[in-house]
Structure formats: structure tokens, C-alpha cells
Amino acid sequence: MNNFNLHLPTKLYFGKDQHKELSNLIPAGSKVLMLYGGGSIKRNGIYEKVKGELANFEVLEFGGIEANPQYSTLLKALEIIKSEGITFMLAVGGGSVIDGTKFLSSAALFEGDEPWDILAKGIRTEVGLPFGTVLTLPATGSEMNSGAVVSRKEIGQKRAMGGPGLFPVFSISDPTVVASLPERQLANGIVDAFTHVMEQYMTYPTAATLQDRISEGILATLMEIAPTVMKEPDNYEVAANFMWCCNMALNGIIQKGVPTDWSIHAIGHEITAAYGIDHARTLAIVLPSMYRYKIDNKDAKLAQYGRRVLGLEGADRAVAEAAIDATEEFFRSLGIGTTLSDYQVEEVASFPSKCVEAMEAQRTIILGEKRDIRAEDVRAILQAAL
């Protein structure tokens, strides 16, 4: 097992009616900016609940943060933060709203001239403007980690950022919100969490036995509850397990002491930047072709996954191949396409080369747990995903 440091400073309040803790969690006297997305919180009742708990605070609002938070939109919120002297932010939404708030947390204290440099230059945030979250969409685990992704449509880029200053002070996770989510978002959340685990688990065998077992438990749970989540999102116990799986998938615990991959995400971000396809769906496009392409490196772990999670039997290579097929079928059972051709996008045939060019324009392509995935590999993986 590799050496590691673990620090999870976010206070998690999980369960029904935990929004009632808000007035005790935000520092007294704070000037609060409440951030949210397209307005669904006003239709499902969450807005009223949160606003009711903020009655003793001075509160400003900023809505309209996109599903892939756009830099141009976030700059408008940044103006409010600086001009109004905001001292605390509250993100009420899913991973995109929380990611956007993390960028603002960093940008509010950034001393440079161009906040985009935080992402473009990979500047870690050691101290940010404090914020909390009220989770409305389980998927990314952003409510309990320090990472974020922001898009800049005008230059066709989607970049990641992070640092210890970007952990939420607190996060409220109430599984009852799952009942109001449409099937598309439910399916996306399941695939997003599933792939987060796979990026940290599907590398090569190590001595980190407990991390493997926790990862396999999350994967097996997601597969087990997925049909019920899709059909009965108002089933509280199933919704609670779904929300907790999404959190555990990316709260930092299963990645400690083990090698990680993240090449699927790196390539998926380029698909979103080019076509606007939902993040989770880009992961479903890349994952099967990635694992088939890298099967010689991942066959032992794929076989372990096939046996322990999927209950497959046989020789390692046969189980590894069957495991990839079964995972792809799982994604499709949720109504999610696993090839670019499943999405009505233009110039599909030329995309592999364009994607590689876009990635290399940002930095040299060196991906994978063994740092052995280069430009020609990305092109071949995408070609197989057409």
C-alpha cells in the first residue's frame, strides 16, 4: 500500500430534514450568496426550505449556473461577491453548482489578473472563501471533496482544479430530493458514481485489500439498486443508499494508498467540450473502449472485478472480456448510449483526431495509472468508441 495523507474537513449532515441545521452551520453575521442552477429548486420546494433557514442572514442570490458550469457565467457571480462583500457562499444544487462555487471560492481570493489561470496553470487553492452545500442531485461527490471542473465554451476547454482550500465547510445531503429527479439525471448520477469508483479501482492488483473491497461494495450496491432507483426514486432507503454511494465514490477514502487512472475523465471532458454531451454519458462512451484497448494491462483487475462484483467464472482473460461487456450492458440498461454514434453529433469520424489536437494544445497527453497512454492511444480509443 502506498503512503497517503487523509483529511476530510467537511461536516456531512445526512438524512431527512437536515436543512434545518443551516442556521447553526453558517457563521453568525455572514453575508451569504446563495447559488443555484436552472431553477428546479424553486419547483421542488428546496428553495423555500433553504430560504426559510436563512431568515436571520443577509442573503443575495445568483441562479443560472449551467450543467457544465461556464466560466463566463461564474465571472458574473464573482462580480457580485467582490462588489457586495460576500463572506459566505451556499451552493444549492448538484455537482455543477458546487463545482462553480468552488471556482468562486478560489477566484474570490485570487490575486492574479485572470482567474482562468487557476485552471489553465493548475494553481492549487490553499485558502478559499468559505462555503457550504445543500445537495440536490447525487452524482459527483463534489459535496465532500476539494475538486472541481469548469468549462469555457468560447475556447472549447473544460479544466479541473482543486486544493485543500476548496473543501465545503459543511454539506447537507437529504435523500428525499432524489424523488423529484428525472430519469435522465438519475441514470447520469449512477454512471457518474460508478465510473468514479472504476477510475480509482480498475488499475492493477495491489496490497490495498480494504480499498478494493470498499470499491467493490460501492460498485455492487450501485448495480443492485439501480433498477429501483430508476423506477421508484421516492423509495427513501434506496435513495439514501444511492446518495451515500455517490459520496463514497469520490470523498477521497477509496483512492488512498492505491494507483489511480482518470484517463476516462480526461477524454470525456473533451467530448463534453466539443459536443455538450452530459458528463456521465461521455464516461459511458469512453470506458468500454478504454478497457478493451488496455485489457493487457488491466486484465487481472478486470477479472477480479468480474468475479467479485459480477459473479463471473472462468479464466482471467475470458472473465475480463465478459466484465467489460457486462459493464457496457449495465450502462445501456439505464438508457445511456455507449458510443458517439448513439448521440446525434456532427463530424463523428473526424472527432478522434480533433480531440487529440485539443488535448495536446493544452498539455502533452500522458494519461493512465502507468502514464503510458499517449496521443496515438487516445485516438485509437476514441476510434473504437465511434
N, C-alpha and C positions, 0 to 999 in steps of 0.2 A: 504494500500500500504506500502511495506517495505521501510525503509530508503535506500538511494543509493547515490553514487557519480558518476558523469558523466564527463569524459574528453576525447574528441576526437581530438587529436592534428594534425591528418593527414590532409593536404590540398588536397582536391579532385578536379581534373580537369577533368570534364565530358563532352564528346561530340566530334564531328569531329575535327580532326587535332590538338588535344590538345598536341600531342607530340612536337609541335613547341615551347612549353613553357619550354622544358627541359633545354636549355642553360641558362635560367634565374633562374631555380629552384635549380640546383646543385651549391654549393658554388664555387666561382672562385678559381682556383688553385688546385682543388681537383684532386687526383689521383684515377681514377674510375675503379672498377672491374664490368664489365657487365656480368651478369649471366643469363643463359637461359637453355632450356631443350634439346629436341632431334633434334632441327634444323628446326622446322616448321616455325620459324620466318624468316628464310632465303628463304623459298618458298613463303610466302605470302606477302613479301615486308616490313614487320615491321622492320626487321633488318636494311635495308638500311635507312629507315626513322629515326630510333633512332641514328644510327651511324652518319648520316648527322648532327644531332643536337649536337653531342658530339665532333665536329671537333676541338673545342678550348680546349679540355681536353686531358690529357694523359690517355689513356684507355687500359686496359687489358681485356681479355675475358676468361670466363670459361663456357663451354657448357656441356651438357650431364647429367643434373640433372633429375633424374627419376620421373615418375608419382607419386610414393611414395618415396620422397627423402631419399636416403640411406646415413647413417652415414659415411660409408667408402668413398663414393664419395665426400661428403662435407668436409671431412678431407683434401682431395687434394686441394680443394679451399681454405681451411684455411691456408695451407702452403703458397699459393700464397699471401694471404692477409698479412701474417706476414713477408715473405721474401721480398716482393715488397713495403711494407709500404703503403698499400691501405688506403685511408682516407674516401672514399665514395663508396657505392655499389649501383648498379642499377639492380633490378630484372626485366627481360623482359619475362613474361610468365604468367602461371596460378597459382593457389594456391600452387602447389607443389614447383615451383621455388621460389615463395615468402616465403613459409614456410622454405625452405632450406636457404634462405638468412637471415631470422630471426634467425635461429640457428647460422649462421656465425656471425651475428651481436653480439650475446651474446658470442659466443666462442672466438671471436677476442679479447675481453677484459677480458675473464675468467682467473682467477689467479690460478686455480687448475691444477692438473696434467692430469686429464682425463675429456675432455669436455663432455663425455656421462653423467657424474654426473649431468650436468644441467638438463637433462631429468630424469635420474634414481632417483635422490634425490629431484626432484621438486624445483630446485633453481630458484627463480624469478629473472628476469633480470631488474634491476633498470636503468642501463645505458648501451647502446649498441653502436656499430659502426653505424653511420648514414647511411640510405639507402632510396631509393625511388623505386617506382614500375611503370612499364608500363604493364597494364593488357591485356592479350591476350585471356583469357578464363574465362568468368563469371561462378562462381560456389560457391567458398568457402567464399567470403567476406574477405579473408586474406589481401586484399589491403587496408583495413581500420580498422583492429583490431590488437591486440597485441598477438594473439595466434598462435601456430604452432604445427605441428606434424611431427616427424621424425622416420623413420624405421631403424632397424638394423637387416638385414637379417640373419647374422651369428648366432644370438642368438634368432631369431624369435620374436622380440619385436617391437612394434610401440608405441611410447610415445609422450605425449603432453608437451608443455612448454609455458611460457608466462611471462608477466611482463610489466610495463609501459615503459620500455626502448625499446620495440620491435614494437612500432607503426612506420609505414613508415613516413618519413618526408613529402612526397607527394605521390600521386598516380594519374596516368593518365589512364582514362577509356574512350576509344573510341569505341562506339558500332559498328562501321564498321568492327571490327575484327571478329564479330560473323559470317559474311558472309562466311568466309573461314573455319569454323569449321565443322568437320564431324558429322554425325547424332549421333554417339556414345557419343561424347563429349557434344553435345547439350542436349541429354537426361540425361546424368550424371549431368550436371550443373543444370537442372531443379529439379531433385530429390534431389540433394545436398542442394540447397537453400530451397526447400520445407521442408526437414527434419530438417534443422537448425531452421526454424521457429517453427516446431512442438515440438522440444526439449525444447523450451522456453515457449511455449503456452499450450501444452497438459499436464497439471498437474491437478489442481483443481481450482474451481472458486475463484476469489479474487476480491478486490475492484479496481483493476488496470484496469479500463474501457478503457482508451485510449490505453494502451498497447495491450489489447485484440483486439480492433478494428483495430489497425495498423497491427497486426499479421494476422488477418482475411483478411485484404485487400491485403497483400502480397500473402497469400495462394490463394485467389480467382483470383488474377491477374495472377499468375503462371499457374493455371488451364485454365484460359481463353485464354492466349496467347500461351500455349504450342503447340497446333497443327500448328499454323502459324510459330512459331519459328522452328519447325522441317521441315516444307515444304518450307518456304520462309525465310531462315536465312539472306538473303540480304535485307529484309524489315527493313529499318532503325528504324522506330518508334517502331516496335515490339521488335527489338533487343535492343533498348535503354531501354524499359520497363523491358526486361529480365535482362539486366545488372544491372539496378537500384534495381530490386527485390533481386538479389543475394547480392548486397552490403547491403541493408537494413535488410536482413535476419540475418546478423551477424556483424553489425557495433557497437553493444552494446546498441542501443536505446531500442529495444523491451524487453531486458532482465532486465532492470532496474525496481526495485520495485516489482518484481514477483519471485515466486519459479521457478526453472528450473530443468530439468531432466538429460539429457545427457547420460542415460544408453544405448540408442540405439547406440550411437557413441562408447562408451566403448567396447561394444560387437562386433560391426562392425570392430573396429580396429584389433581385434583378428582374424577375418575371413580374413582380408587382410594379416595379418602377416603369417597366415597359408597357404593360397592359392593364394595370389596375386590378388584377385578379386578387381576390381575397388572400390574405397571407397564408391561412391554413391550407387553402387549396393549392397554392404553389408548393407547399411542403408535400402534399399528396402526389403532385406531379413528379417531383424530383426523387422522393425517397425510393420507390421501386427500382427505377433505372440506376440510381446511385448504388444500391446494394447489389444489383445484378452485375454492375460494372466492377465493383470492388469485392466480389464474392471470394476471390482467392485470399484476400486479407481478412475478411470478416466471417469466413465460413464457420470457424469454431464457435464464435459468439452467436451467430445466426442459428447454429444447431442447438446451442444451449437455450436460446430463446424459444426455438421451435418445440423443444421437449418440455421445458418448464412452464411456458405460458400457453402454448397452443396444443400441448398434448400429443405432438407428433412422434413417430417412431421410425427407426431405420438408421442407415449410415449417415455420417455427418453431412456429406455433400447433398444427399437427397433431402435430408431434413432442412438444410439451409435453403435450398431452392424452393421447397414447399412452403417454408416460413415466409419467404418474400411474396409468393403467390397469395398466401392466406392473408397477409397484411394488406396487400393491394385490394383484395376482395372485401376486407373489412371496411376500408375507406369507401369503396363503391356501394357497400350496403347502406351507407349513410347518405347516399345520393351525391357523393363527391367524385368528380372525374379525376382520373389519374394520368391523363396525357394532355398535352397542349391542344390537341385536336378536339378534345371534349369542350373546349371553350371557343366561342366564335371570335377568334383573333386573326388579325391580318398578318401576312408575310411570315407564316409559321416556319416555312422551310429555311428562311434566312436568319431566323432568330438565334440559333446556336452561335453563329459567328458574331452577330451583333451583341449578344450577351457577353461573350468573351472580350470583345473590344471595350465594352462599357466597364467591365470589371477591371481590365488592365489599365484603363485610363485613370482609375482611382488608385490602384496599387498592384504590384506584382501578385499574380494568383499563386498562392501557396496555401492549400487547404488540407483538411483531414487530420486525424489523430496522429498520423505519421508524417504529416507535412509533405505528402507525396502526390497530391492532386494539383496538377498544373493546367495551363490553358488548354492544351490538347485533350486532357481528360474531361474538363468541363464541357468542351464542345461535343465529345463523344457521348457523355451522359445526357446532355440535352437532345442530341440527335435521337437517342433511344427513347426519349420522352415525348417525341412529337406525336 
